[in-house]
Amino acid sequence: MRIRRLIVLGCVCIQKNLQGDREWVDELRTGLVEKGEVERLKTTIATVSVRDNKRDKYPSRVRASYFFYYLHKEIYDIFAGQGAAFSC
């Protein structure tokens, strides 16, 4: 169930970026996203320019990678727990 939730959140994050939506009210109300996750999305610096040291601002195009990173980690943990080989 956690894997499905992370996939949906990654897609929702992409949709929110395309629509310019910054609110997570519906997702919080339904329990799709946790309050702590929304806070991390708003405060975590996703990218920093090496040229002029500018930091990305919320919402960023790369915010979906936050959820896809945890999805990858979840899948890796499942394979590692079973002793299966995992190649990237």
Secondary structure, DSSP 4 states (H G I P E B T S, - for coil): -HHHHHHHHHHHHHHHHHHT----HHHHHHTSS-HHHHHHHHHS---B-TTT--B--SSPTTTHHHHHHHHHHHHHHHHHHHT-----
